[in-house]
Amino acid sequence: MTTPSRMPEPYGQGSGANLADILERVLDKGIVIAGDIRINLLDIELLTIKLRLIVASVDKAKEMGIDWWETDPALSSRARRDELTRENAELRERLARLEELEPGRAEKKEAP
């Protein structure tokens, strides 16, 4: 009598968790992956790369105090606008100081 060989079930069937469940759990709780890469030559450290990766929903990230994308001008139009407003104010202050140093020179340039 031969015993039938039992093949493993395909992933997701009978395991109770599918990809959507796993993704929902990861985004709800968050997951951190950390690692370091070091390159040494004859006991001399040439390069160290520290990797930190967090996968979480936006709400969970904000709950943890992570919201850098809100202040990054490359990712947020509001942050870009705030940066331009700040830069504009700094340039106006510099211009005002320069005009104070040479008040007659600014008037000469205005008159054709």
Short mmCIF file of the C-alpha atoms (twelve columns), coordinates in Angstrom:
data_MODEL
# 
_entry.id   MODEL 
# 
loop_
_atom_site.group_PDB 
_atom_site.id 
_atom_site.type_symbol 
_atom_site.label_atom_id 
_atom_site.label_alt_id 
_atom_site.label_comp_id 
_atom_site.label_asym_id 
_atom_site.label_seq_id 
_atom_site.Cartn_x 
_atom_site.Cartn_y 
_atom_site.Cartn_z 
_atom_site.pdbx_PDB_model_num 
ATOM 1   C CA . MET A 1   0.000  0.000   0.000   1 
ATOM 2   C CA . THR A 2   1.341  3.376   -0.962  1 
ATOM 3   C CA . THR A 3   0.635  6.516   0.932   1 
ATOM 4   C CA . PRO A 4   -0.408 9.449   -1.185  1 
ATOM 5   C CA . SER A 5   2.161  12.236  -1.215  1 
ATOM 6   C CA . ARG A 6   0.749  15.407  0.157   1 
ATOM 7   C CA . MET A 7   1.544  18.492  -1.886  1 
ATOM 8   C CA . PRO A 8   1.635  21.788  -0.027  1 
ATOM 9   C CA . GLU A 9   -1.362 23.993  -0.616  1 
ATOM 10  C CA . PRO A 10  -0.777 27.087  -2.711  1 
ATOM 11  C CA . TYR A 11  -0.164 30.243  -0.707  1 
ATOM 12  C CA . GLY A 12  -3.363 31.938  0.302   1 
ATOM 13  C CA . GLN A 13  -5.619 28.868  0.162   1 
ATOM 14  C CA . GLY A 14  -6.561 27.532  3.545   1 
ATOM 15  C CA . SER A 15  -4.055 29.733  5.339   1 
ATOM 16  C CA . GLY A 16  -6.683 32.224  6.452   1 
ATOM 17  C CA . ALA A 17  -4.657 35.289  5.450   1 
ATOM 18  C CA . ASN A 18  -4.512 36.689  1.979   1 
ATOM 19  C CA . LEU A 19  -2.446 39.546  0.608   1 
ATOM 20  C CA . ALA A 20  -5.143 42.138  1.335   1 
ATOM 21  C CA . ASP A 21  -5.315 41.060  4.991   1 
ATOM 22  C CA . ILE A 22  -1.544 41.177  5.354   1 
ATOM 23  C CA . LEU A 23  -1.316 44.593  3.709   1 
ATOM 24  C CA . GLU A 24  -4.116 45.957  5.896   1 
ATOM 25  C CA . ARG A 25  -2.369 44.682  9.017   1 
ATOM 26  C CA . VAL A 26  1.012  46.132  7.982   1 
ATOM 27  C CA . LEU A 27  -0.475 49.535  7.161   1 
ATOM 28  C CA . ASP A 28  -2.515 49.562  10.365  1 
ATOM 29  C CA . LYS A 29  0.323  48.576  12.694  1 
ATOM 30  C CA . GLY A 30  3.363  49.627  10.681  1 
ATOM 31  C CA . ILE A 31  6.568  47.709  10.088  1 
ATOM 32  C CA . VAL A 32  10.170 48.811  10.437  1 
ATOM 33  C CA . ILE A 33  13.028 47.240  8.519   1 
ATOM 34  C CA . ALA A 34  16.525 48.259  9.587   1 
ATOM 35  C CA . GLY A 35  19.946 47.215  8.430   1 
ATOM 36  C CA . ASP A 36  23.519 48.371  8.057   1 
ATOM 37  C CA . ILE A 37  25.946 47.734  5.229   1 
ATOM 38  C CA . ARG A 38  29.645 48.132  5.967   1 
ATOM 39  C CA . ILE A 39  32.481 47.850  3.497   1 
ATOM 40  C CA . ASN A 40  35.903 47.309  5.039   1 
ATOM 41  C CA . LEU A 41  39.299 46.814  3.475   1 
ATOM 42  C CA . LEU A 42  42.048 45.477  5.762   1 
ATOM 43  C CA . ASP A 43  40.118 46.541  8.868   1 
ATOM 44  C CA . ILE A 44  39.653 50.068  7.475   1 
ATOM 45  C CA . GLU A 45  36.060 51.127  7.183   1 
ATOM 46  C CA . LEU A 46  35.525 52.556  3.715   1 
ATOM 47  C CA . LEU A 47  31.763 52.923  3.632   1 
ATOM 48  C CA . THR A 48  28.815 52.538  5.982   1 
ATOM 49  C CA . ILE A 49  25.229 52.700  4.799   1 
ATOM 50  C CA . LYS A 50  22.463 52.688  7.394   1 
ATOM 51  C CA . LEU A 51  19.104 51.691  6.007   1 
ATOM 52  C CA . ARG A 52  15.843 52.385  7.825   1 
ATOM 53  C CA . LEU A 53  12.534 51.643  6.143   1 
ATOM 54  C CA . ILE A 54  9.097  52.125  7.633   1 
ATOM 55  C CA . VAL A 55  5.926  50.961  5.936   1 
ATOM 56  C CA . ALA A 56  2.725  52.351  7.446   1 
ATOM 57  C CA . SER A 57  -0.402 54.231  6.529   1 
ATOM 58  C CA . VAL A 58  -0.305 58.029  6.511   1 
ATOM 59  C CA . ASP A 59  -2.528 58.149  9.597   1 
ATOM 60  C CA . LYS A 60  -0.282 55.731  11.489  1 
ATOM 61  C CA . ALA A 61  2.835  57.672  10.439  1 
ATOM 62  C CA . LYS A 62  1.300  60.936  11.680  1 
ATOM 63  C CA . GLU A 63  0.355  59.198  14.918  1 
ATOM 64  C CA . MET A 64  4.033  58.253  15.334  1 
ATOM 65  C CA . GLY A 65  5.086  61.866  14.661  1 
ATOM 66  C CA . ILE A 66  6.347  61.295  11.124  1 
ATOM 67  C CA . ASP A 67  5.099  63.943  8.693   1 
ATOM 68  C CA . TRP A 68  8.151  65.114  6.735   1 
ATOM 69  C CA . TRP A 69  6.263  65.015  3.426   1 
ATOM 70  C CA . GLU A 70  4.113  67.945  4.598   1 
ATOM 71  C CA . THR A 71  7.126  70.258  4.835   1 
ATOM 72  C CA . ASP A 72  9.127  68.969  1.856   1 
ATOM 73  C CA . PRO A 73  8.807  71.492  -1.016  1 
ATOM 74  C CA . ALA A 74  9.267  68.731  -3.576  1 
ATOM 75  C CA . LEU A 75  6.244  66.839  -2.235  1 
ATOM 76  C CA . SER A 76  3.886  69.565  -0.978  1 
ATOM 77  C CA . SER A 77  2.612  72.595  -2.871  1 
ATOM 78  C CA . ARG A 78  1.879  74.331  0.445   1 
ATOM 79  C CA . ALA A 79  5.463  73.769  1.606   1 
ATOM 80  C CA . ARG A 80  6.772  75.103  -1.735  1 
ATOM 81  C CA . ARG A 81  4.565  78.193  -1.405  1 
ATOM 82  C CA . ASP A 82  5.774  78.745  2.177   1 
ATOM 83  C CA . GLU A 83  9.390  78.394  1.031   1 
ATOM 84  C CA . LEU A 84  8.875  80.946  -1.766  1 
ATOM 85  C CA . THR A 85  7.175  83.356  0.650   1 
ATOM 86  C CA . ARG A 86  10.096 83.056  3.093   1 
ATOM 87  C CA . GLU A 87  12.650 83.503  0.299   1 
ATOM 88  C CA . ASN A 88  10.772 86.530  -1.033  1 
ATOM 89  C CA . ALA A 89  10.749 88.143  2.430   1 
ATOM 90  C CA . GLU A 90  14.504 87.530  2.830   1 
ATOM 91  C CA . LEU A 91  15.234 89.095  -0.567  1 
ATOM 92  C CA . ARG A 92  13.091 92.148  0.270   1 
ATOM 93  C CA . GLU A 93  15.005 92.584  3.545   1 
ATOM 94  C CA . ARG A 94  18.339 92.374  1.711   1 
ATOM 95  C CA . LEU A 95  17.163 94.887  -0.869  1 
ATOM 96  C CA . ALA A 96  16.003 97.280  1.858   1 
ATOM 97  C CA . ARG A 97  19.404 97.040  3.599   1 
ATOM 98  C CA . LEU A 98  21.232 97.700  0.320   1 
ATOM 99  C CA . GLU A 99  19.040 100.716 -0.387  1 
ATOM 100 C CA . GLU A 100 19.784 102.059 3.104   1 
ATOM 101 C CA . LEU A 101 23.525 101.820 2.414   1 
ATOM 102 C CA . GLU A 102 23.310 103.726 -0.876  1 
ATOM 103 C CA . PRO A 103 20.067 105.742 -0.911  1 
ATOM 104 C CA . GLY A 104 21.116 108.064 -3.783  1 
ATOM 105 C CA . ARG A 105 22.085 105.226 -6.080  1 
ATOM 106 C CA . ALA A 106 18.606 103.643 -6.054  1 
ATOM 107 C CA . GLU A 107 17.014 106.991 -6.942  1 
ATOM 108 C CA . LYS A 108 19.382 107.513 -9.896  1 
ATOM 109 C CA . LYS A 109 18.446 104.184 -11.417 1 
ATOM 110 C CA . GLU A 110 14.713 104.864 -11.138 1 
ATOM 111 C CA . ALA A 111 14.865 108.123 -13.143 1 
ATOM 112 C CA . PRO A 112 15.564 107.533 -16.871 1 
# 
